[in-house]
Amino acid sequence: GVQALYLDVINAQVGKRLGLPVQAYMGLSDAKELDAQAGAETFGSALLAALAGVNSVSGPGMLDFVLVFSLPKLVFDNEVCGQALQLVRPLQIVDDLPTSHLVAAQLADMLMITAAHTLTHWEQHLYLPGAVYDRKNREAWQRTGGKTLWQRAVDEVEQRLAAYTPVETDLRAVAEMERLIRSGMSTDAPLPAIPGLRGETASGGDGRRQRRFRR
């Protein structure tokens, strides 16, 4: 809630005053799915974390009081954090002062979007969100399927996982990680399968994994 954010920001300022790096659980939500509450809580806290200069933010991807880690929310949070970081970037002078000649030239040409100055600098100074964020008008949105935020986020996760090439992992490290996980489990439930290297398939299967995403 907002009280927790208040304490997070205060703690960050105390740490900065002492010259210490600060960490906080921000950029997360108590909501149970990727909905309006999740978006509001995530962006509000991520923005505060950026403004407060928190060094390590541990919340992206998390829902339900840090009990659920959601890959669709993680790709959404990537956009949210990108916008928050863009907001706190320092203002940069790009060798265009004084601007009187620039303004006069654009007024004479009656354009700004296609001006040479704009084309030179817009990529470095304008934040453009990815496919998860909706920036289409209604007609274009409907032509491309009219997908909800949840559907776009799931599509992004599927595309990224399909294109991912796993790195080779030491089997001893895998066994130790599994041991640590099982030591904290109350029941002997199966662990999720670790994907093999590109071209390999898991034993007894066709290499395709069914994924269920928590909203």
FENVENRA-V205973 format. One record per backbone hydrogen bond with DSSP energy under -1.0 kcal/mol. NH is the residue of the N-H (numbers start at 0). CO is the residue of the C=O. E is the energy in kcal/mol with one decimal. If there is no record, write none. Layout:
NH	CO	E
NH	CO	E
This chain:
4	0	-1.7
5	1	-2.1
6	2	-2.0
7	3	-2.5
8	4	-2.4
9	5	-2.0
10	6	-3.0
11	7	-2.1
12	8	-2.1
13	9	-2.2
14	10	-2.5
15	11	-2.4
16	12	-2.2
17	13	-1.7
18	15	-1.0
19	14	-3.1
23	55	-2.2
25	23	-1.2
28	61	-1.2
33	214	-3.9
34	32	-1.9
38	34	-2.4
39	35	-2.6
40	36	-2.8
41	37	-2.2
42	38	-2.4
43	39	-2.3
44	40	-2.0
45	41	-2.5
46	42	-2.5
47	43	-1.7
48	44	-2.4
49	45	-2.1
50	46	-2.4
51	47	-2.6
53	48	-2.3
54	21	-1.0
55	21	-1.8
57	23	-2.4
58	25	-1.1
61	58	-2.2
62	67	-2.6
63	30	-2.4
66	63	-1.3
67	62	-2.0
69	60	-3.5
73	69	-1.8
74	70	-2.0
75	71	-1.7
76	72	-3.1
77	73	-1.6
78	74	-1.0
79	75	-1.9
80	76	-3.2
81	77	-1.7
82	78	-2.1
83	79	-2.2
84	80	-2.6
85	81	-1.8
86	82	-1.8
87	83	-1.1
88	85	-1.1
102	98	-2.8
103	99	-2.3
104	100	-2.1
105	101	-2.1
106	102	-2.4
107	103	-2.0
108	104	-2.0
109	105	-1.4
110	105	-1.3
114	111	-1.1
118	114	-2.5
119	115	-1.7
120	116	-1.5
121	117	-2.5
124	120	-1.1
125	121	-2.1
140	136	-2.5
141	137	-2.5
142	138	-2.1
143	139	-1.4
144	141	-1.5
145	140	-2.8
151	147	-2.5
152	148	-2.5
153	149	-2.4
154	150	-2.3
155	151	-2.0
156	152	-2.1
157	153	-2.6
158	154	-2.4
159	155	-2.3
160	156	-2.7
161	157	-2.3
162	158	-1.5
173	169	-1.9
174	170	-2.5
175	171	-2.0
176	172	-2.3
177	173	-2.5
178	174	-2.1
179	175	-2.3
180	176	-2.3
181	177	-2.7
182	178	-1.8
183	180	-1.2
184	181	-1.4
188	186	-1.7
199	196	-2.7
204	201	-1.7
